[in-house]
């Protein structure tokens, strides 16, 4: 899966599950998810489960940190890096 497709799928997941579809279209690749309160511990668990099951990318507990979850861009970079490492 390309980085662009990965970003699109992560964005869609966050919009649908955490932002009620994002009707205002406010979510951008650099939107601060932690700062805005979009991600909390429960939502991070749901996001990681989505990445593991739907995207097929294993994510270790060491990868679950603020730097990797800051925004869609950083989440996509983490997923892409882990997918390449596992390939």
N, C-alpha and C positions, 0 to 999 in steps of 0.2 A: 504494500500500500504506500502511495506517495505521501510525502510530508503534507502536501496540500489537502489530500483526502483525509488524512489523520486529523488535521486541524478542523476540517469541516465537520467530521463526525463528533469530535469532542465538543465543538461549539454547539452543534445541534443537541447533544445530550444535555449540556449545561442549560441551554435555553429552555428545553422542554421539561426537564426535571426540577430545575432550581429557580427559573425565572418566569414561570407560567407562560412559556412561549416567547418571552421577550417582546411584547407587543410594541414597545417604543423603539426597538432596534438599537438598544444601548450597548450591547455586548460587542466589544471589539477584541482583536487578538491581544492587545496590550492592556485591556481593562483589569484593574487590580482586584482580583477575586477575593483575596483574603481581606484587604482593606475595606471593600464594599460589604463584607459579611456574606457574600454569596457562598463561600465555602466555610463550613464548620466541621467538627470532627465526624459527625454522622454523614454529611454530604461527601467528605473526602473518602470515607469508606465506600460509599455508593459509586463514586467516580472511579476509584481503584478497582472495584469489582467489575465495572463496565470495561475498563481498559484490559483487565485480565480475561474476561469472558468474551466480550464482543470484538475486541481488537486482537485478542490472542497474544498479548504481550505480558510476560511475567514482570511484576513489580515487587521488589523486595522492600521490607520495612525501612531499610537504610535510604531508599529513594524518596520516601514520604517525608518531605521537609518543605519549609516555606519557599526556598529558592526554586524548587521544582513545581510548586503549585501556585506561584505568584499570579499567573495569568495564562490564558490559552496558549500563548506563544511558548512559555516555559514548559507547560505540560506537554505540548506537542514535541518540543525538543527532547524532553525526557523519554517519551514513548518512542520516538524515532531512534534515539541512541540505544535504548534497550532492545528494540526490535532488530537493529543491525547487529548488536552484540550476540543475540540469540540465534541469528540466521546461520 
